[in-house]
């Protein structure tokens, strides 16, 4: 893998063309199912994909024609071809269902069904798992539920927010289009400028908060004032979800996935399966349409800058407590360090940074989650002198308070010395 370009003289970090092409080719291989995805493995997304393959039951892989079950946990050419065919079918069809894709694979001889009932269930299981890996909207958890159900992994330790309201649903739902099927788990792809919360205070915060900046909301403030715990997750749909019960903020750990799809040429359409998961423009208001997908990918990248990159103390916090420890297979996306650990950063299509972000235009998809997070942080007040020193959300008030306190302390100290001197003079008389 190419290394990122050294810092520019002005301190700006940017993606070198070599690094970008390297990530692009590897992720293209992943979502297309190329055999090169295994031969040119890396330590980040590809290692994650290898880990996911090991979680699949052998029975789910048994229907892949030509796949050697003695190497069930390794990528083989037939398995990669099946992976590629699923992506091709999902993008080519007009709002396909899991059943449609499974039937296509069986018809093309990519999958075989030995027994009608069990074989069809396993074919759907396989398509369901691969779609999760290709979109990174959910992580399949096959074998954790009855055969008649499909389950996703619990990325949020029991929290049921707007992204995942349920972790299981019936196989009968696989006949629905992909976006309708996914809606059975929750709002994995929220639409623009839509408040996903039903809480009245959250709705008020959604309407009242017009703009946000790193001085108002960043990881350092969340840690030092809000005592918020950060949990890095494998699923894009959980990004910026907040569990108020455990005071935990969930963050997506693979920004390269977003960067590759967002930085693709604007003329390219449906660069990945995640675009196929969008709903038609005339469909439900509670799900993203195709035009919302690139915006969501951009907002995800920008959110790392808002929370970490644009604040010096937040950058230090990331370098000290970044998502390295406890990762399966030492999976780590190096782009996180570029986004979160450096003062400036640019994509090919320009800089992401702004002093103030208009939520309606800069964060329309993530607006609901950001406004809720800001509302919760705003309710937190400093509880010690140390927290008071760190809390610079109101910079004018912060400087006024400490200036008055400093001059007041000096005045008291001078008055004290004056009294002492007067007492000394009286004692001498």
C-alpha positions as CSV (number, residue, x, y, z in Angstrom):
1,X,0.0,0.0,0.0
2,X,1.3,3.4,-0.9
3,X,2.1,5.8,1.9
4,X,0.3,9.2,2.2
5,X,2.2,12.2,0.7
6,X,4.4,14.0,3.3
7,X,2.9,17.2,4.8
8,X,2.8,20.2,2.6
9,X,4.8,23.3,3.7
10,X,1.5,24.9,4.8
11,X,0.8,21.9,7.1
12,X,-2.1,20.6,4.9
13,X,-2.5,16.8,4.5
14,X,-3.9,15.5,1.3
15,X,-4.5,12.1,-0.4
16,X,-1.6,11.3,-2.7
17,X,-2.8,9.9,-6.1
18,X,-0.9,6.7,-5.4
19,X,-2.6,6.3,-2.0
20,X,-6.0,7.1,-3.5
21,X,-5.5,4.7,-6.4
22,X,-4.3,2.0,-4.0
23,X,-7.4,2.3,-1.8
24,X,-9.6,2.6,-4.8
25,X,-8.3,-0.5,-6.5
26,X,-8.5,-2.6,-3.2
27,X,-12.0,-1.5,-2.4
28,X,-13.1,-1.9,-6.0
29,X,-11.8,-5.4,-5.8
30,X,-13.7,-6.0,-2.6
31,X,-17.0,-4.8,-3.9
32,X,-16.6,-6.4,-7.4
33,X,-15.4,-9.7,-5.9
34,X,-12.1,-9.7,-7.9
35,X,-9.6,-12.4,-6.9
36,X,-7.1,-9.6,-6.6
37,X,-8.9,-8.6,-3.5
38,X,-7.4,-11.6,-1.7
39,X,-4.0,-11.5,-3.5
40,X,-3.4,-7.9,-2.8
41,X,-4.6,-8.0,0.8
42,X,-3.9,-5.2,3.3
43,X,-4.3,-4.6,7.0
44,X,-7.5,-2.6,6.9
45,X,-10.7,-3.2,5.0
46,X,-9.5,-6.4,3.4
47,X,-8.5,-7.8,6.7
48,X,-11.9,-6.9,8.0
49,X,-13.5,-8.8,5.1
50,X,-11.4,-11.8,5.8
51,X,-12.6,-11.8,9.4
52,X,-16.3,-11.6,8.2
53,X,-15.9,-14.6,6.0
54,X,-14.8,-16.7,9.0
55,X,-18.1,-15.9,10.7
56,X,-20.3,-17.5,8.0
57,X,-21.6,-21.1,8.7
58,X,-20.2,-23.7,6.4
59,X,-23.7,-24.6,5.3
60,X,-24.1,-21.0,3.9
61,X,-21.0,-21.5,1.7
62,X,-21.9,-25.0,0.6
63,X,-24.1,-23.7,-2.2
64,X,-21.3,-21.8,-4.0
65,X,-20.6,-23.8,-7.1
66,X,-16.9,-24.8,-7.2
67,X,-16.0,-23.5,-3.7
68,X,-13.8,-26.0,-1.8
69,X,-15.4,-26.3,1.7
70,X,-12.0,-27.5,3.0
71,X,-10.9,-23.9,2.6
72,X,-14.3,-22.5,3.7
73,X,-12.7,-19.6,5.5
74,X,-10.5,-18.5,2.6
75,X,-11.4,-16.5,-0.5
76,X,-11.5,-18.8,-3.6
77,X,-12.1,-17.9,-7.2
78,X,-15.7,-19.3,-7.2
79,X,-16.5,-17.4,-4.0
80,X,-15.1,-14.1,-5.5
81,X,-17.1,-14.6,-8.6
82,X,-20.3,-15.1,-6.6
83,X,-19.4,-11.9,-4.7
84,X,-18.9,-10.1,-8.0
85,X,-22.2,-11.4,-9.4
86,X,-24.2,-10.2,-6.4
87,X,-22.8,-6.7,-6.8
88,X,-23.5,-6.7,-10.5
89,X,-27.0,-7.9,-10.1
90,X,-27.8,-5.4,-7.3
91,X,-26.6,-2.4,-9.3
92,X,-28.1,-3.5,-12.6
93,X,-31.6,-4.4,-11.6
94,X,-34.3,-1.8,-10.8
95,X,-34.7,-2.0,-7.0
96,X,-34.0,-5.8,-6.7
97,X,-34.8,-8.0,-3.7
98,X,-32.7,-10.6,-2.0
99,X,-34.9,-13.2,-3.6
100,X,-34.3,-11.7,-7.0
101,X,-30.5,-11.8,-6.6
102,X,-30.6,-15.3,-5.2
103,X,-32.8,-16.6,-8.1
104,X,-30.4,-14.9,-10.6
105,X,-27.4,-16.6,-9.0
106,X,-29.1,-20.0,-9.1
107,X,-30.2,-19.5,-12.7
108,X,-26.6,-18.5,-13.8
109,X,-25.1,-21.5,-12.0
110,X,-23.2,-19.5,-9.5
111,X,-25.2,-21.1,-6.6
112,X,-26.7,-24.6,-6.6
113,X,-29.7,-25.7,-4.5
114,X,-29.7,-29.4,-3.5
115,X,-32.9,-29.3,-1.5
116,X,-35.5,-26.7,-2.4
117,X,-36.5,-25.4,1.0
118,X,-33.1,-25.5,2.9
119,X,-31.2,-24.6,-0.2
120,X,-33.2,-21.5,-0.9
121,X,-32.8,-20.4,2.7
122,X,-29.0,-20.7,2.5
123,X,-28.9,-18.9,-0.9
124,X,-30.7,-16.0,0.7
125,X,-28.4,-16.1,3.7
126,X,-25.4,-15.9,1.4
127,X,-26.8,-12.9,-0.6
128,X,-27.8,-11.2,2.7
129,X,-24.3,-11.6,4.1
130,X,-22.5,-10.3,1.0
131,X,-24.8,-7.3,0.7
132,X,-23.9,-6.3,4.2
133,X,-20.2,-6.5,3.5
134,X,-20.6,-4.6,0.2
135,X,-22.6,-1.7,1.7
136,X,-21.2,-1.8,5.2
137,X,-24.6,-0.8,6.4
138,X,-24.9,-3.9,8.7
139,X,-22.9,-6.9,9.7
140,X,-24.6,-10.3,9.2
141,X,-24.9,-12.6,12.2
142,X,-26.0,-15.8,10.7
143,X,-26.3,-18.8,13.0
144,X,-27.5,-16.6,15.9
145,X,-31.2,-17.0,15.1
146,X,-33.7,-19.6,13.9
147,X,-33.3,-20.7,10.3
148,X,-36.5,-18.8,9.3
149,X,-34.9,-15.5,10.3
150,X,-32.1,-13.2,9.3
151,X,-30.1,-11.4,12.0
152,X,-27.5,-8.6,12.1
153,X,-24.7,-8.2,14.7
154,X,-25.4,-6.0,17.7
155,X,-22.8,-3.2,17.1
156,X,-24.2,-1.0,19.8
157,X,-24.2,-3.3,22.9
158,X,-27.9,-3.5,23.3
159,X,-28.7,0.1,22.4
160,X,-31.7,0.5,20.1
161,X,-31.6,3.9,18.4
162,X,-32.9,5.0,15.1
163,X,-30.4,3.0,13.0
164,X,-31.2,-0.4,14.5
165,X,-34.6,-0.8,16.0
166,X,-34.5,-4.5,15.6
167,X,-31.8,-7.1,14.9
168,X,-33.9,-9.9,13.4
169,X,-36.6,-10.3,10.7
170,X,-38.3,-13.1,8.9
171,X,-37.0,-14.7,5.7
172,X,-40.4,-13.7,4.2
173,X,-39.1,-10.1,4.0
174,X,-36.4,-11.1,1.4
175,X,-39.0,-10.7,-1.4
176,X,-39.1,-7.0,-0.8
177,X,-36.8,-4.5,-2.5
178,X,-33.5,-4.1,-0.7
179,X,-34.4,-0.7,0.8
180,X,-37.7,-2.0,2.1
181,X,-36.1,-5.1,3.5
182,X,-33.4,-3.0,5.3
183,X,-36.1,-0.8,6.8
184,X,-37.2,-3.8,8.8
185,X,-34.1,-3.3,10.9
186,X,-34.3,0.5,11.3
187,X,-33.4,3.7,9.5
188,X,-30.0,2.5,8.2
189,X,-29.9,5.2,5.5
190,X,-31.6,8.4,6.8
191,X,-32.9,11.0,4.3
192,X,-31.8,14.6,4.2
193,X,-33.2,17.1,6.7
194,X,-35.3,14.5,8.5
195,X,-35.5,14.2,12.3
196,X,-35.3,10.5,13.1
197,X,-36.0,11.0,16.8
198,X,-39.5,11.0,18.2
199,X,-38.4,12.8,21.4
200,X,-39.9,16.4,21.5
201,X,-36.7,17.9,22.9
202,X,-34.7,16.3,20.1
203,X,-37.1,17.7,17.6
204,X,-36.8,21.2,19.1
205,X,-33.0,20.9,19.0
206,X,-33.2,19.8,15.4
207,X,-35.2,22.9,14.4
208,X,-33.4,25.4,16.7
209,X,-29.7,24.5,15.9
210,X,-28.8,26.2,12.6
211,X,-25.0,26.0,12.5
212,X,-22.3,24.1,14.3
213,X,-18.5,24.5,14.6
214,X,-15.7,22.6,16.2
215,X,-15.6,25.2,19.0
216,X,-19.2,24.1,19.9
217,X,-18.8,20.4,19.4
218,X,-15.7,18.3,19.3
219,X,-14.4,15.0,20.8
220,X,-12.4,16.8,23.5
221,X,-15.4,18.6,24.9
222,X,-17.4,15.4,24.7
223,X,-14.7,13.6,26.7
224,X,-13.8,16.3,29.2
225,X,-17.1,17.9,29.8
226,X,-19.6,15.3,28.7
227,X,-17.6,12.3,29.9
228,X,-18.7,10.6,26.7
229,X,-17.2,7.2,25.7
230,X,-16.2,6.6,22.1
231,X,-16.8,3.3,20.5
232,X,-15.6,2.6,17.0
233,X,-17.8,0.3,15.0
234,X,-17.7,-1.6,11.7
235,X,-21.1,-0.4,10.5
236,X,-21.6,2.9,8.6
237,X,-25.3,3.2,9.7
238,X,-24.3,3.5,13.3
239,X,-22.1,6.6,12.8
240,X,-22.8,9.4,15.3
241,X,-25.5,7.4,17.0
242,X,-25.5,8.3,20.8
243,X,-26.6,6.0,23.6
244,X,-27.6,8.3,26.4
245,X,-28.0,5.4,28.8
246,X,-24.3,4.4,28.7
247,X,-23.1,7.9,27.5
248,X,-21.5,6.2,24.4
249,X,-21.0,7.7,21.0
250,X,-20.6,5.3,18.1
251,X,-18.2,6.1,15.2
252,X,-17.5,4.3,11.9
253,X,-13.9,3.1,11.7
254,X,-13.5,2.8,7.9
255,X,-13.6,6.3,6.4
256,X,-11.7,5.0,3.3
257,X,-14.9,3.3,2.2
258,X,-16.7,6.7,2.2
259,X,-13.7,8.5,0.6
260,X,-13.4,6.2,-2.3
261,X,-17.1,6.3,-3.2
262,X,-17.4,10.1,-2.6
263,X,-14.2,11.0,-4.5
264,X,-15.2,9.0,-7.6
265,X,-15.9,11.1,-10.6
266,X,-19.3,12.9,-10.3
267,X,-20.3,11.6,-13.7
268,X,-20.0,8.0,-12.5
269,X,-23.3,6.6,-11.4
270,X,-23.9,3.9,-8.8
271,X,-20.3,3.3,-8.0
272,X,-21.1,0.7,-5.3
273,X,-23.9,-1.4,-4.0
274,X,-24.7,1.1,-1.3
275,X,-26.3,3.3,-4.1
276,X,-28.6,0.3,-4.9
277,X,-29.9,0.4,-1.3
278,X,-31.4,3.8,-1.8
279,X,-35.2,4.1,-2.3
280,X,-36.9,5.7,-5.3
281,X,-37.5,9.4,-5.1
282,X,-41.3,8.8,-4.8
283,X,-40.9,6.3,-1.9
284,X,-41.0,6.7,1.9
285,X,-39.8,10.0,3.4
286,X,-38.0,7.9,6.1
287,X,-35.3,6.5,3.7
288,X,-32.5,8.0,1.7
289,X,-32.9,8.4,-2.1
290,X,-30.0,8.0,-4.5
291,X,-29.0,11.7,-4.3
292,X,-28.6,11.4,-0.5
293,X,-25.9,8.7,-0.7
294,X,-22.9,10.8,-1.8
295,X,-24.0,13.5,0.5
296,X,-24.0,11.0,3.4
297,X,-20.6,9.8,2.5
298,X,-19.2,13.4,2.4
299,X,-20.9,14.2,5.8
300,X,-19.3,11.1,7.4
301,X,-15.9,12.3,6.3
302,X,-16.6,15.9,7.4
303,X,-17.7,14.7,10.8
304,X,-14.3,13.3,11.6
305,X,-12.9,16.8,10.9
306,X,-15.6,18.5,13.0
307,X,-15.0,16.1,16.0
308,X,-11.3,15.7,15.8
309,X,-9.3,17.3,13.0
310,X,-10.2,21.0,13.6
311,X,-9.4,21.1,17.3
312,X,-5.9,20.7,18.7
313,X,-6.9,19.1,21.9
314,X,-9.3,16.7,20.1
315,X,-6.4,15.7,17.8
316,X,-4.3,14.9,20.8
317,X,-7.2,12.9,22.2
318,X,-7.4,10.8,19.0
319,X,-3.7,10.1,19.0
320,X,-3.9,9.0,22.6
321,X,-7.1,7.0,22.4
322,X,-7.6,6.2,18.7
323,X,-9.4,3.0,17.6
324,X,-6.3,0.7,17.6
325,X,-6.7,-1.5,20.7
326,X,-8.9,-4.5,20.6
327,X,-9.5,-4.6,16.8
328,X,-10.2,-8.0,15.3
329,X,-7.2,-9.1,13.1
330,X,-5.5,-5.7,13.8
331,X,-7.9,-4.1,11.4
332,X,-7.1,-0.4,11.1
333,X,-7.9,2.2,8.4
334,X,-4.9,4.5,8.0
335,X,-7.2,7.3,6.7
336,X,-8.5,7.8,10.2
337,X,-5.2,9.2,11.2
338,X,-5.2,11.6,8.2
339,X,-8.7,12.8,9.0
340,X,-8.6,12.9,12.8
341,X,-4.9,13.5,13.6
342,X,-3.9,16.4,11.4
343,X,-4.7,20.0,11.5
344,X,-5.7,20.3,7.8
345,X,-6.9,17.8,5.2
346,X,-8.0,17.9,1.6
347,X,-9.8,15.5,-0.7
348,X,-9.3,15.7,-4.5
349,X,-12.5,17.6,-4.7
350,X,-11.5,20.2,-2.2
351,X,-11.2,20.8,1.6
352,X,-13.9,19.6,3.9
353,X,-13.2,22.1,6.7
354,X,-15.3,25.2,7.6
355,X,-15.2,27.4,10.6
356,X,-19.0,27.1,10.8
357,X,-21.2,24.4,9.2
358,X,-24.7,25.2,8.1
359,X,-26.5,22.0,9.3
360,X,-29.3,22.2,6.6
361,X,-26.8,22.3,3.8
362,X,-23.5,20.9,5.1
363,X,-25.0,18.1,7.3
364,X,-28.6,17.5,6.0
365,X,-28.3,13.7,6.5
366,X,-26.5,13.7,9.8
367,X,-28.3,16.8,11.0
368,X,-30.6,14.9,13.4
369,X,-27.7,13.1,15.1
370,X,-25.5,16.1,15.4
371,X,-28.2,18.4,16.8
372,X,-29.1,15.7,19.4
373,X,-25.4,15.3,20.3
374,X,-25.1,19.1,20.7
375,X,-28.2,19.3,22.8
376,X,-26.9,16.6,25.2
377,X,-23.5,18.3,25.5
378,X,-25.1,21.8,26.0
379,X,-26.9,20.3,29.0
380,X,-23.6,19.3,30.6
381,X,-22.0,21.9,32.9
382,X,-18.4,21.9,34.3
383,X,-18.2,20.2,37.7
384,X,-14.7,21.1,38.7
385,X,-12.1,23.9,38.2
386,X,-10.3,21.6,35.6
387,X,-13.5,21.2,33.6
388,X,-14.2,24.9,33.8
389,X,-10.8,25.6,32.4
390,X,-11.3,23.1,29.5
391,X,-14.8,24.3,28.6
392,X,-14.4,26.9,25.9
393,X,-17.7,26.5,24.1
394,X,-18.5,30.1,24.9
395,X,-15.0,31.6,24.2
396,X,-16.1,35.2,25.0
397,X,-17.6,34.1,28.3
398,X,-14.6,31.9,29.0
399,X,-12.1,34.8,28.5
400,X,-14.3,37.2,30.5
401,X,-14.7,34.8,33.4
402,X,-11.0,34.0,33.7
403,X,-10.0,37.6,33.2
404,X,-12.3,38.8,36.0
405,X,-11.2,35.9,38.2
406,X,-7.5,36.7,37.6
407,X,-7.8,40.4,38.2
408,X,-10.1,39.8,41.2
409,X,-7.5,37.4,42.7
410,X,-4.7,39.9,42.1
411,X,-6.8,42.7,43.7
412,X,-7.5,40.5,46.7
413,X,-3.9,39.5,47.0
414,X,-2.7,43.2,46.8
415,X,-5.3,44.2,49.4
416,X,-4.1,41.4,51.6
417,X,-0.5,42.6,51.3
418,X,-1.6,46.2,52.0
419,X,-3.3,45.0,55.2
420,X,-0.2,43.1,56.2
421,X,2.0,46.2,55.6
422,X,-0.3,48.4,57.7
423,X,-0.2,45.8,60.5
424,X,3.6,45.8,60.4
425,X,3.7,49.6,60.5
426,X,1.3,49.7,63.5
427,X,3.4,47.1,65.3
428,X,6.5,49.2,64.8
429,X,4.8,52.2,66.3
